[in-house]
Amino acid sequence: MSRLKCIIAYDGTQFSGYQIQPKKRTVQAELEHGLEQLHKGKEVKVTASGRTDAGVHAKGQVIHFDSDLKIPLLRWRKALNSILPADISIMSVEEAAPDFHARFDAKGKEYRYRIQTGDVPDPLRRHYVYHYPYPLNEEAMTRAIDYLIGTHDFTSFCSAKTEMEDKVRTIYHISFVRNDDELMFRFVGNGFLYNMVRILMGTLLEVGSGLRQPEDIKAILLAKDRRAAGKTAPAQGLYLWQVFYDEKSLMTTNPGVTYS
């Protein structure tokens, strides 16, 4: 029996999120269905670094599963991609230690969020960016970001539905870059709560629109109340970009943000 670690990418548009849900199309269900076919009807459970919501995309989601098949490592990717639907791709496969755990071994994650500015939404990007037609003060958003860096209780920036009791997280880096009419935001931290990045993004947009001041972030954090923060930004602009499994790579990751 071997434990395999895969990096996967998916277009979240047609999924009801990553995690299996009754009578709904999910990434996990498609993965496990594909593995079941490869294993001739034998059930194979997949564990991911974390779940993503309906409409959220991934470039660097990490999963693991155990298999007794004698497929050469170099052929696993081709075998899985030949079975999986077109909106999921296996980017890499490697053999992991028997005790590797995609979720519990993760040291941090990077998320990115794409926003299209300007008056007219691009219909070809509607599933992959959030169109925000109002003027944005990018300098104000940059100042607001400074208050979010570091270790804080992020209760105000997570869904009230979360079951997680400990809401203290560390954000190492937030930045954004403009490319024509698009802004790409980058969030790197040791962990993120349910809806946390989307609420952070919604709040930063309110700062950029002048509905809040950058200094308001301090009071929002201290409030520890979801009602104190901004709206939850839509799912389609969000991407799980990569998962870190050692603290050195997490702490030394390139602080810049690009579209690659």
C-alpha positions, -999 to +999 in steps of 0.1 A: +000+000+000+014+034-010+003+069+000+002+093-029+003+130-027-012+150-056-014+186-065-047+193-083-063+222-101-099+227-108-124+252-122-150+256-094-177+270-116-198+238-119-190+224-085-209+228-052-176+230-035-148+206-028-163+184-001-188+156-008-224+166-004-255+145-010-269+148-045-245+176-055-215+176-078-183+181-059-146+179-065-141+152-039-169+130-053-154+132-088-119+123-075-132+094-056-153+082-084-123+083-108-101+064-083-129+038-078-128+032-116-091+027-115-093+003-086-120-018-103-149-008-080-129-006-047-137+025-026-107+049-022-110+079+002-093+112-007-081+137+019-075+173+009-057+202+025-090+218+031-124+224+014-133+252-010-168+266-014-190+265-045-176+285-073-141+288-058-112+276-080-079+259-072-045+259-088-026+242-060-050+221-039-032+191-023-048+157-017-036+123-006-049+088-009-037+052-004-035+027-032-024-009-036-022-006-074+012-012-090+011+017-114+045+033-120+046+067-104+052+085-138+019+070-152-004+080-123-010+115-136-020+103-171-041+075-157-061+098-135-065+127-160-078+102-186-107+095-162-114+128-145-137+154-160-122+183-179-127+208-151-103+189-128-066+182-136-040+163-117-009+185-119+016+162-102+018+129-083+045+118-059+048+091-033+045+104+002+055+091+036+030+066+050+020+091+077+017+122+054-016+140+059-027+166+033-046+186+059-029+182+092+007+185+079+000+218+061+019+248+075+001+275+056-017+284+024-017+311-003-050+323-018-054+348-046-084+369-055-091+385-089-111+417-095-121+433-127-125+470-125-142+494-150-177+500-161-184+470-183-180+434-171-162+410-193-186+381-200-156+358-209-142+363-173-175+363-154-168+329-138-132+337-129-131+373-116-154+396-096-164+426-115-163+457-093-174+488-112-167+515-086-135+536-083-110+522-059-084+541-038-055+516-040-034+536-016-061+534+011-063+496+006-026+493+009-027+512+042-056+490+054-035+459+046-009+469+072-033+464+100-041+429+089-005+416+088+005+396+119-012+374+144-048+384+153-081+369+164-099+370+131-134+363+145-148+394+127-134+380+094-149+346+094-184+332+088-206+330+118-213+294+107-178+283+114-173+254+138-137+264+146-133+277+182-097+290+179-099+319+155-064+332+159-044+331+127-012+347+114-012+365+080+024+368+067+017+387+035-011+405+016-004+424-016-020+433-049-009+442-084-028+458-113-027+444-148-048+466-171-083+464-157-076+436-133-064+435-097-048+404-083-047+401-045-024+376-027-030+363+008-004+341+026-009+328+061-006+299+084-043+291+080-076+307+070-110+304+086-143+297+068-149+326+043-120+345+058-103+356+025-136+366+009-146+387+040-111+403+041-115+410+004-150+425+008-138+447+036-107+459+016-131+468-012-152+489+011-120+507+022-111+513-014-145+526-021-144+551+008-171+534+028-145+527+055-112+542+065-080+521+067-078+527+104-112+510+108-095+476+105-082+479+141-117+483+155-130+455+133-104+431+146-111+441+182-148+438+178-146+400+173-180+402+156-187+392+120-212+421+118-183+446+122-166+436+089-175+441+053-195+419+029-183+385+018-168+389-017-182+365-043-167+331-048-157+332-084-128+355-078-111+333-053-083+307-060-065+283-036-031+290-051-007+268-031-003+248+001+029+249+021+042+219+040+074+233+056+077+266+074+108+276+056+091+277+022+061+295+038+083+322+054+106+327+024+080+326-004+084+354-029+066+384-014+056+397-048+025+389-067+023+380-104-003+366-128+017+334-135 
